[in-house]
């Protein structure tokens, strides 16, 4: 029997492996670090890296280390917009069930970026600009994402960004944040209780099985939150998150 033709192109696979390695390391890797991590000879690694630089997908810094290039930003922005559009039917369905604004956000560096929003039909509602960025520690979506990380990883992010206060309710202590994240993991959803916007409570849950950390939230003015809202909202949010994941992974 004739051998099956390979279904992948090795050089293309290697290129994306290099991009993922540099991204996972937060950028700023030297070729002597990259080559053994990728399991490639120095000459092959150098040739692939130079190709990526010429195409704009990598840049080389003055200390000879490599970082992600500007052309990846454009690709990421387009991909985010497309994903936000794909998830809109599920967000609108959640809004129809709860009557409150639904948001979708993903991890972008050390912050969250909002990908999509389905607004509440109420005149008084939460508005977040699609494409807007926010701190992880003070948003429901951000805390849902942080809860997926280890305490050591959370400390590392907090050391880089600090814990700036958006409102008087914002968490400004790393120990308090870690306690809040432990509670988030235990109950299966995060709460932003006026920490990002005064007078607004946000419930958030992770979207499972995504290539990048992604979270779904529902934002409610405090005046419309009662003790039973979370009991109604959270199961619907988990179901919606699973639907979004299934749609995104089927594309």
Backbone as CSV, one residue per row, in Angstrom:
resi,resn,N_x,N_y,N_z,CA_x,CA_y,CA_z,C_x,C_y,C_z
1,UNK,0.840,-1.199,0.000,0.000,0.000,0.000,0.876,1.252,0.000
2,UNK,0.429,2.273,-0.724,1.186,3.510,-0.772,1.061,4.234,0.564
3,UNK,2.158,4.869,0.976,2.129,5.616,2.234,1.230,6.843,2.101
4,UNK,0.545,7.157,3.185,-0.322,8.331,3.180,0.515,9.606,3.120
5,UNK,0.036,10.571,2.360,0.715,11.861,2.314,0.526,12.564,3.653
6,UNK,1.554,13.272,4.135,1.405,13.984,5.403,0.319,15.047,5.305
7,UNK,-0.376,15.261,6.402,-1.482,16.224,6.404,-1.045,17.594,6.914
8,UNK,0.205,17.712,7.352,0.707,18.995,7.824,2.033,19.322,7.148
9,UNK,2.357,20.600,7.108,3.639,21.052,6.567,4.553,21.352,7.747
10,UNK,5.658,20.634,7.841,6.501,20.706,9.027,7.010,22.116,9.309
11,UNK,7.419,22.840,8.266,7.970,24.174,8.491,6.906,25.118,9.048
12,UNK,5.664,24.959,8.597,4.586,25.804,9.109,4.320,25.477,10.577
13,UNK,4.297,24.197,10.898,4.104,23.786,12.288,5.203,24.357,13.177
14,UNK,6.440,24.313,12.679,7.559,24.838,13.466,7.433,26.333,13.695
15,UNK,6.992,27.063,12.681,6.827,28.512,12.807,5.828,28.839,13.915
16,UNK,4.695,28.165,13.918,3.692,28.453,14.942,4.140,27.975,16.313
17,UNK,4.920,26.897,16.359,5.489,26.463,17.637,6.393,27.551,18.224
18,UNK,7.204,28.182,17.355,8.090,29.254,17.822,7.288,30.444,18.346
19,UNK,6.238,30.829,17.627,5.399,31.941,18.079,4.761,31.627,19.427
20,UNK,4.280,30.390,19.584,3.647,30.002,20.850,4.661,30.005,21.989
21,UNK,5.886,29.532,21.722,6.926,29.528,22.750,7.218,30.944,23.232
22,UNK,7.377,31.856,22.291,7.690,33.243,22.653,6.514,33.881,23.371
23,UNK,5.297,33.597,22.910,4.110,34.146,23.564,3.969,33.621,24.993
24,UNK,4.154,32.300,25.178,4.009,31.700,26.500,5.039,32.242,27.488
25,UNK,6.204,32.621,26.949,7.268,33.151,27.810,7.098,34.643,28.070
26,UNK,6.060,35.243,27.490,5.879,36.677,27.640,6.793,37.486,26.749
27,UNK,7.395,36.810,25.725,8.308,37.507,24.818,9.716,37.556,25.374
28,UNK,10.600,38.171,24.588,11.961,38.453,25.055,12.787,37.198,25.330
29,UNK,12.773,36.252,24.387,13.620,35.076,24.451,14.758,35.224,23.444
30,UNK,15.933,34.722,23.801,17.057,34.715,22.875,17.039,33.426,22.061
31,UNK,17.788,33.407,20.964,17.806,32.215,20.125,18.382,31.024,20.877
32,UNK,19.344,31.262,21.789,19.931,30.167,22.567,18.911,29.564,23.533
33,UNK,17.876,30.328,23.890,16.786,29.797,24.712,15.725,29.125,23.849
34,UNK,15.435,29.740,22.698,14.358,29.254,21.847,14.678,27.903,21.224
35,UNK,15.896,27.747,20.699,16.258,26.523,19.957,16.070,25.258,20.790
36,UNK,16.636,25.166,22.004,16.416,23.932,22.780,14.973,23.734,23.203
37,UNK,14.254,24.834,23.463,12.844,24.706,23.833,12.031,24.142,22.675
38,UNK,12.411,24.526,21.447,11.704,24.046,20.257,12.230,22.710,19.767
39,UNK,13.382,22.285,20.283,13.986,21.034,19.835,14.536,21.126,18.428
40,UNK,15.061,22.300,18.063,15.556,22.536,16.706,17.022,22.958,16.738
41,UNK,17.765,22.679,15.647,19.141,23.186,15.552,19.147,24.717,15.510
42,UNK,20.244,25.318,15.937,20.346,26.776,15.922,20.172,27.353,14.520
43,UNK,20.740,26.680,13.517,20.652,27.211,12.149,19.201,27.220,11.656
44,UNK,18.467,26.161,11.920,17.060,26.099,11.517,16.243,27.145,12.259
45,UNK,16.490,27.258,13.567,15.772,28.238,14.377,16.040,29.647,13.862
46,UNK,17.306,29.948,13.568,17.669,31.290,13.085,16.960,31.598,11.770
47,UNK,16.908,30.631,10.878,16.272,30.839,9.573,14.767,31.115,9.738
48,UNK,14.118,30.368,10.609,12.683,30.571,10.831,12.416,31.925,11.505
49,UNK,13.252,32.262,12.482,13.075,33.536,13.177,13.269,34.719,12.232
50,UNK,14.274,34.638,11.368,14.516,35.734,10.424,13.356,35.891,9.445
51,UNK,12.764,34.771,9.028,11.605,34.837,8.139,10.442,35.541,8.827
52,UNK,10.214,35.218,10.097,9.131,35.847,10.846,9.384,37.338,11.052
53,UNK,10.633,37.719,11.238,10.972,39.139,11.374,10.687,39.880,10.073
54,UNK,11.120,39.306,8.953,10.905,39.943,7.655,9.424,40.102,7.331
55,UNK,8.602,39.178,7.830,7.153,39.238,7.587,6.422,40.105,8.607
56,UNK,7.125,40.552,9.645,6.517,41.423,10.644,5.867,40.712,11.809
57,UNK,6.024,39.391,11.904,5.379,38.653,12.982,6.269,38.507,14.214
58,UNK,7.537,38.842,14.082,8.462,38.924,15.209,9.283,40.198,15.046
59,UNK,9.878,40.635,16.154,10.854,41.725,16.092,12.027,41.362,16.980
60,UNK,13.214,41.836,16.596,14.404,41.571,17.389,14.809,42.844,18.113
61,UNK,15.022,42.720,19.412,15.318,43.874,20.246,16.823,44.132,20.291
62,UNK,17.204,45.246,20.896,18.612,45.645,20.926,19.494,44.650,21.665
63,UNK,18.910,43.883,22.601,19.695,42.878,23.332,19.715,41.526,22.616
64,UNK,19.214,41.505,21.364,19.205,40.315,20.497,18.109,39.314,20.864
65,UNK,17.254,39.660,21.796,16.130,38.772,22.109,15.001,39.021,21.121
66,UNK,14.043,38.092,21.092,12.939,38.154,20.140,11.631,38.392,20.886
67,UNK,10.765,39.199,20.263,9.433,39.477,20.816,8.423,39.428,19.685
68,UNK,7.153,39.276,20.045,6.098,39.219,19.032,6.028,40.535,18.262
69,UNK,5.713,40.429,16.962,5.717,41.584,16.087,4.358,42.226,15.897
70,UNK,4.323,43.428,15.315,3.084,44.201,15.206,2.031,43.591,14.294
71,UNK,2.421,42.782,13.308,1.411,42.234,12.408,0.494,41.247,13.127
72,UNK,0.963,40.671,14.225,0.118,39.762,15.005,-1.023,40.517,15.676
73,UNK,-0.805,41.794,15.981,-1.856,42.593,16.623,-3.073,42.674,15.710
74,UNK,-2.829,42.965,14.433,-3.935,43.072,13.475,-4.683,41.749,13.360
75,UNK,-3.954,40.646,13.273,-4.606,39.342,13.170,-5.439,39.053,14.416
76,UNK,-4.876,39.399,15.583,-5.604,39.160,16.825,-6.871,39.985,16.916
77,UNK,-6.795,41.248,16.484,-7.977,42.110,16.533,-9.083,41.583,15.621
78,UNK,-8.710,41.125,14.419,-9.703,40.587,13.486,-10.315,39.305,14.040
79,UNK,-9.457,38.429,14.591,-9.952,37.174,15.159,-10.909,37.439,16.319
80,UNK,-10.564,38.420,17.167,-11.431,38.760,18.298,-12.794,39.254,17.828
81,UNK,-12.805,40.110,16.787,-14.081,40.628,16.275,-14.938,39.501,15.712
82,UNK,-14.286,38.577,14.988,-15.034,37.464,14.406,-15.605,36.569,15.498
83,UNK,-14.807,36.299,16.540,-15.276,35.452,17.624,-16.421,36.128,18.366
84,UNK,-16.303,37.456,18.581,-17.372,38.185,19.240,-18.680,38.101,18.468
85,UNK,-18.588,38.171,17.130,-19.787,38.067,16.295,-20.378,36.667,16.352
86,UNK,-19.522,35.656,16.369,-19.989,34.265,16.428,-20.784,34.005,17.710
87,UNK,-20.342,34.614,18.814,-20.976,34.368,20.115,-22.214,35.219,20.355
88,UNK,-22.501,36.188,19.487,-23.600,37.122,19.737,-24.969,36.441,19.896
89,UNK,-25.325,35.423,19.105,-26.640,34.789,19.320,-26.805,34.216,20.727
90,UNK,-25.736,33.645,21.262,-25.809,33.095,22.611,-25.927,34.214,23.660
91,UNK,-25.211,35.311,23.449,-25.304,36.430,24.380,-26.715,37.023,24.360
92,UNK,-27.286,37.190,23.172,-28.642,37.747,23.059,-29.668,36.832,23.723
93,UNK,-29.476,35.530,23.599,-30.388,34.586,24.239,-30.304,34.707,25.758
94,UNK,-29.099,34.896,26.270,-28.924,35.067,27.722,-29.607,36.351,28.189
95,UNK,-29.457,37.427,27.424,-30.115,38.688,27.765,-31.636,38.521,27.750
96,UNK,-32.157,37.783,26.764,-33.607,37.549,26.685,-34.110,36.802,27.922
97,UNK,-33.281,35.920,28.472,-33.695,35.142,29.646,-33.594,35.937,30.941
98,UNK,-32.546,36.793,31.049,-32.291,37.480,32.317,-32.667,38.957,32.300
99,UNK,-32.749,39.552,31.108,-33.078,40.970,31.018,-31.934,41.889,31.377
100,UNK,-30.698,41.346,31.429,-29.540,42.159,31.803,-28.416,42.009,30.773
101,UNK,-27.506,42.956,30.772,-26.426,43.015,29.786,-25.468,41.844,29.939
102,UNK,-25.110,41.225,28.805,-24.152,40.119,28.788,-22.902,40.546,28.036
103,UNK,-21.747,40.140,28.546,-20.453,40.510,27.964,-19.594,39.281,27.738
104,UNK,-18.715,39.377,26.751,-17.726,38.331,26.494,-16.368,39.005,26.440
105,UNK,-15.392,38.444,27.151,-14.058,39.052,27.205,-12.997,37.964,27.207
106,UNK,-11.786,38.346,26.795,-10.682,37.391,26.770,-9.432,38.024,27.353
107,UNK,-8.499,37.191,27.743,-7.234,37.667,28.302,-6.369,38.250,27.190
108,UNK,-5.846,39.448,27.423,-4.965,40.112,26.469,-3.793,40.686,27.256
109,UNK,-2.678,39.961,27.268,-1.563,40.365,28.114,-1.948,40.228,29.573
110,UNK,-1.858,41.328,30.319,-2.217,41.320,31.737,-3.564,41.986,31.990
111,UNK,-4.383,42.123,30.936,-5.704,42.720,31.081,-6.728,41.876,30.330
112,UNK,-7.993,42.250,30.491,-9.041,41.649,29.673,-9.421,42.635,28.585
113,UNK,-9.785,42.115,27.429,-10.329,42.939,26.366,-11.737,42.425,26.069
114,UNK,-12.703,43.349,25.952,-14.090,42.965,25.717,-14.305,42.697,24.228
115,UNK,-14.834,41.522,23.922,-15.004,41.080,22.540,-16.408,41.362,22.015
116,UNK,-17.393,41.301,22.898,-18.773,41.421,22.440,-19.667,41.783,23.615
117,UNK,-20.779,42.469,23.297,-21.754,42.798,24.332,-23.156,42.786,23.748
118,UNK,-24.075,42.165,24.466,-25.495,42.230,24.133,-26.159,43.058,25.220
119,UNK,-26.706,44.222,24.886,-27.202,45.138,25.918,-28.549,44.723,26.502
120,UNK,-28.760,45.140,27.724,-30.056,44.969,28.390,-31.098,45.845,27.713
121,UNK,-32.369,45.430,27.722,-33.422,46.281,27.169,-33.792,47.444,28.082
122,UNK,-33.306,47.437,29.327,-33.635,48.506,30.269,-32.916,49.800,29.896
123,UNK,-33.556,50.923,30.205,-32.919,52.219,29.949,-31.670,52.388,30.808
124,UNK,-31.707,51.911,32.053,-30.536,51.957,32.928,-29.805,50.624,32.805
125,UNK,-28.627,50.664,32.224,-27.892,49.425,31.966,-26.403,49.711,31.932
126,UNK,-25.627,48.642,32.011,-24.175,48.728,31.954,-23.730,48.781,30.504
127,UNK,-22.822,49.713,30.182,-22.282,49.785,28.826,-20.767,49.640,28.880
128,UNK,-20.241,48.680,28.133,-18.793,48.487,28.003,-18.439,48.521,26.528
129,UNK,-17.468,49.319,26.178,-17.078,49.442,24.778,-16.373,48.173,24.299
130,UNK,-16.861,47.603,23.196,-16.188,46.446,22.605,-14.791,46.885,22.160
131,UNK,-13.793,46.110,22.553,-12.403,46.489,22.308,-11.772,47.187,23.495
132,UNK,-12.608,47.559,24.466,-12.094,48.200,25.669,-11.339,47.204,26.543
133,UNK,-10.345,47.717,27.256,-9.517,46.876,28.120,-9.730,47.272,29.577
134,UNK,-9.577,46.298,30.475,-9.782,46.566,31.895,-8.862,45.672,32.714
135,UNK,-8.647,46.078,33.956,-7.792,45.294,34.850,-8.475,43.984,35.239
136,UNK,-7.664,42.974,35.430,-8.178,41.651,35.785,-8.782,41.631,37.187
137,UNK,-8.121,42.265,38.150,-8.508,42.103,39.557,-9.792,42.823,39.924
138,UNK,-10.243,43.771,39.080,-11.407,44.566,39.458,-12.636,44.296,38.598
139,UNK,-12.567,43.293,37.726,-13.714,42.955,36.875,-14.129,41.508,37.110
140,UNK,-15.419,41.245,36.898,-15.895,39.871,37.046,-15.220,38.935,36.067
141,UNK,-15.153,39.344,34.789,-14.512,38.485,33.782,-13.040,38.279,34.117
142,UNK,-12.387,39.332,34.598,-10.978,39.218,34.953,-10.751,38.262,36.095
143,UNK,-11.607,38.338,37.114,-11.443,37.440,38.257,-11.799,36.000,37.893
144,UNK,-12.754,35.811,36.974,-13.052,34.451,36.505,-11.830,33.848,35.816
145,UNK,-11.100,34.686,35.072,-9.884,34.221,34.396,-8.761,33.984,35.402
146,UNK,-8.561,34.928,36.325,-7.501,34.754,37.330,-7.712,33.494,38.158
147,UNK,-8.964,33.114,38.375,-9.252,31.918,39.170,-8.771,30.640,38.487
148,UNK,-8.462,30.720,37.198,-7.943,29.552,36.486,-6.432,29.394,36.684
149,UNK,-5.798,30.410,37.251,-4.355,30.410,37.431,-3.983,29.995,38.848
150,UNK,-2.712,29.706,39.052,-2.218,29.421,40.402,-2.018,30.735,41.149
151,UNK,-1.942,30.633,42.467,-1.695,31.831,43.266,-0.372,32.479,42.875
152,UNK,0.634,31.666,42.559,1.939,32.214,42.165,1.828,33.019,40.871
153,UNK,1.051,32.516,39.924,0.853,33.239,38.667,0.099,34.544,38.897
154,UNK,-0.896,34.511,39.784,-1.651,35.726,40.106,-0.724,36.760,40.747
155,UNK,0.131,36.313,41.657,1.083,37.228,42.300,2.019,37.865,41.267
156,UNK,2.445,37.077,40.285,3.348,37.596,39.256,2.664,38.688,38.435
157,UNK,1.411,38.441,38.059,0.665,39.448,37.302,0.465,40.707,38.141
158,UNK,0.091,40.537,39.405,-0.139,41.687,40.284,1.148,42.486,40.492
159,UNK,2.291,41.798,40.520,3.561,42.501,40.679,3.858,43.380,39.464
160,UNK,3.415,42.914,38.282,3.652,43.699,37.066,2.693,44.876,36.949
161,UNK,1.433,44.663,37.290,0.401,45.667,37.026,0.026,46.506,38.241
162,UNK,0.332,45.999,39.436,-0.210,46.601,40.630,-1.686,46.253,40.759
163,UNK,-2.338,46.792,41.766,-3.778,46.575,41.966,-4.447,47.950,42.064
164,UNK,-4.497,48.671,40.931,-5.080,50.016,40.950,-6.563,49.990,41.285
165,UNK,-7.014,51.045,41.939,-8.398,51.127,42.389,-9.255,51.840,41.348
166,UNK,-10.303,51.164,40.864,-11.265,51.785,39.952,-12.395,52.458,40.716
167,UNK,-12.772,51.883,41.860,-13.813,52.444,42.725,-13.377,52.214,44.180
168,UNK,-14.089,52.795,45.143,-13.744,52.529,46.546,-13.893,51.061,46.933
169,UNK,-14.625,50.275,46.117,-14.829,48.858,46.418,-13.756,47.951,45.811
170,UNK,-12.874,48.499,45.006,-11.855,47.682,44.328,-10.936,46.995,45.337
171,UNK,-10.524,45.790,44.998,-9.575,45.053,45.829,-8.177,45.618,45.583
172,UNK,-7.492,46.014,46.642,-6.158,46.610,46.494,-5.099,45.827,47.259
173,UNK,-5.471,44.683,47.817,-4.539,43.826,48.554,-4.438,42.476,47.852
174,UNK,-3.224,42.010,47.619,-3.046,40.721,46.952,-3.610,39.585,47.798
175,UNK,-3.497,39.679,49.117,-4.017,38.613,49.977,-5.535,38.557,49.902
176,UNK,-6.184,39.712,49.881,-7.648,39.750,49.752,-8.059,39.207,48.387
177,UNK,-7.300,39.560,47.343,-7.604,39.065,46.000,-7.503,37.542,45.956
178,UNK,-6.459,36.978,46.548,-6.298,35.522,46.537,-7.432,34.836,47.302
179,UNK,-7.888,35.448,48.388,-9.037,34.897,49.121,-10.289,34.930,48.250
180,UNK,-10.483,36.038,47.529,-11.636,36.174,46.645,-11.586,35.122,45.530
181,UNK,-10.400,34.872,44.985,-10.259,33.885,43.908,-10.496,32.465,44.423
182,UNK,-10.084,32.198,45.664,-10.359,30.885,46.259,-11.866,30.664,46.375
183,UNK,-12.593,31.706,46.763,-14.053,31.611,46.850,-14.664,31.448,45.458
184,UNK,-14.096,32.126,44.482,-14.569,31.995,43.097,-14.445,30.554,42.617
185,UNK,-13.304,29.939,42.886,-13.098,28.543,42.469,-14.088,27.622,43.167
186,UNK,-14.350,27.886,44.451,-15.245,27.026,45.242,-16.681,27.086,44.731
187,UNK,-17.172,28.293,44.414,-18.572,28.409,44.011,-18.771,28.283,42.503
188,UNK,-17.687,28.443,41.703,-17.767,28.238,40.257,-18.092,29.476,39.451
189,UNK,-18.072,30.639,40.079,-18.283,31.888,39.349,-17.692,33.040,40.150
190,UNK,-17.400,34.139,39.443,-16.813,35.321,40.071,-17.859,36.401,40.256
191,UNK,-17.613,37.292,41.218,-18.481,38.444,41.443,-17.629,39.703,41.506
192,UNK,-18.009,40.699,40.731,-17.466,42.053,40.843,-18.568,42.872,41.491
193,UNK,-18.381,43.221,42.753,-19.435,43.883,43.538,-19.151,45.380,43.608
194,UNK,-19.390,46.074,42.490,-19.111,47.502,42.447,-17.642,47.829,42.406
195,UNK,-16.816,46.872,42.035,-15.363,47.067,42.047,-14.842,47.723,40.775
196,UNK,-15.584,47.588,39.666,-15.170,48.201,38.402,-16.003,49.438,38.087
197,UNK,-17.297,49.364,38.368,-18.207,50.495,38.177,-19.088,50.624,39.414
198,UNK,-19.153,51.812,39.966,-19.974,52.028,41.155,-21.448,51.738,40.827
199,UNK,-22.085,50.972,41.716,-23.508,50.694,41.548,-23.829,49.555,40.617
200,UNK,-22.810,48.804,40.189,-23.030,47.695,39.251,-22.423,46.421,39.831
201,UNK,-23.205,45.364,39.850,-22.690,44.040,40.227,-22.570,43.194,38.975
202,UNK,-21.500,42.430,38.894,-21.227,41.611,37.712,-20.954,40.175,38.147
203,UNK,-21.663,39.236,37.532,-21.421,37.812,37.745,-20.704,37.271,36.505
204,UNK,-19.684,36.463,36.712,-18.886,36.009,35.565,-18.473,34.559,35.729
205,UNK,-18.349,33.888,34.591,-17.896,32.495,34.580,-16.984,32.276,33.393
206,UNK,-16.118,31.305,33.519,-15.172,31.005,32.448,-15.890,30.303,31.297
207,UNK,-15.433,30.560,30.077,-15.895,29.792,28.917,-14.915,28.638,28.755
208,UNK,-15.354,27.399,28.883,-14.413,26.268,28.920,-13.844,25.913,27.551
209,UNK,-12.696,25.234,27.600,-12.103,24.611,26.414,-11.794,25.609,25.294
210,UNK,-11.308,26.792,25.675,-10.920,27.790,24.691,-9.401,27.855,24.603
211,UNK,-8.883,28.236,23.434,-7.432,28.317,23.254,-6.835,29.473,24.054
212,UNK,-7.623,30.517,24.307,-7.210,31.630,25.167,-8.251,31.785,26.265
213,UNK,-7.809,32.186,27.463,-8.753,32.355,28.574,-9.851,33.335,28.171
214,UNK,-11.092,32.886,28.280,-12.257,33.677,27.877,-13.319,33.562,28.959
215,UNK,-14.021,34.656,29.204,-15.036,34.652,30.258,-16.303,35.364,29.792
216,UNK,-17.397,34.963,30.385,-18.728,35.501,30.108,-19.241,36.171,31.379
217,UNK,-19.902,37.312,31.224,-20.434,37.977,32.415,-21.818,38.554,32.151
218,UNK,-22.522,38.800,33.238,-23.792,39.519,33.216,-23.665,40.675,34.202
219,UNK,-23.961,41.892,33.733,-23.827,43.097,34.551,-25.207,43.627,34.919
220,UNK,-25.394,43.934,36.214,-26.713,44.323,36.722,-26.586,45.540,37.643
221,UNK,-27.387,46.579,37.441,-27.416,47.666,38.434,-27.826,47.114,39.798
222,UNK,-27.190,47.596,40.850,-27.471,47.102,42.200,-28.959,47.212,42.546
223,UNK,-29.617,48.213,41.980,-31.038,48.428,42.297,-31.932,47.310,41.789
224,UNK,-31.405,46.490,40.826,-32.224,45.399,40.287,-31.747,44.026,40.749
225,UNK,-30.765,43.980,41.621,-30.249,42.696,42.103,-30.995,42.293,43.371
226,UNK,-31.563,41.088,43.357,-32.135,40.559,44.585,-31.396,39.285,44.966
227,UNK,-31.765,38.692,46.082,-31.036,37.529,46.589,-31.127,36.320,45.666
228,UNK,-32.142,36.288,44.813,-32.346,35.115,43.972,-31.762,35.278,42.562
229,UNK,-31.192,36.454,42.271,-30.712,36.672,40.907,-29.611,35.677,40.527
230,UNK,-28.636,35.486,41.403,-27.539,34.565,41.095,-28.037,33.144,40.906
231,UNK,-29.061,32.750,41.681,-29.606,31.401,41.548,-30.189,31.184,40.155
232,UNK,-30.793,32.229,39.593,-31.339,32.133,38.232,-30.247,32.292,37.177
233,UNK,-29.347,33.234,37.432,-28.396,33.626,36.396,-27.273,32.624,36.179
234,UNK,-26.691,32.123,37.254,-25.465,31.324,37.121,-25.669,30.051,36.298
235,UNK,-26.732,29.244,36.538,-26.912,28.062,35.680,-27.073,28.424,34.207
236,UNK,-27.785,29.524,33.921,-27.938,29.962,32.534,-26.602,30.416,31.952
237,UNK,-25.785,31.070,32.770,-24.467,31.518,32.306,-23.559,30.332,31.987
238,UNK,-23.576,29.321,32.853,-22.763,28.125,32.589,-23.210,27.445,31.291
239,UNK,-24.525,27.352,31.085,-25.040,26.726,29.865,-24.660,27.549,28.638
240,UNK,-24.749,28.872,28.756,-24.387,29.750,27.642,-22.893,29.653,27.338
241,UNK,-22.076,29.609,28.379,-20.626,29.483,28.177,-20.296,28.185,27.447
242,UNK,-20.972,27.099,27.806,-20.741,25.817,27.126,-21.162,25.897,25.661
243,UNK,-22.278,26.591,25.387,-22.741,26.751,24.000,-21.744,27.565,23.182
244,UNK,-21.232,28.652,23.764,-20.248,29.479,23.076,-18.999,28.669,22.761
245,UNK,-18.546,27.891,23.726,-17.367,27.048,23.521,-17.591,26.061,22.387
246,UNK,-18.767,25.436,22.369,-19.068,24.451,21.314,-19.087,25.107,19.949
247,UNK,-19.702,26.292,19.857,-19.760,26.997,18.567,-18.369,27.427,18.124
248,UNK,-17.582,27.984,19.065,-16.249,28.464,18.713,-15.339,27.332,18.265
249,UNK,-15.444,26.183,18.898,-14.563,25.068,18.564,-15.040,24.278,17.348
250,UNK,-16.260,24.592,16.888,-16.781,23.916,15.687,-16.455,24.696,14.404
251,UNK,-16.022,25.956,14.590,-15.741,26.813,13.429,-14.446,26.382,12.747
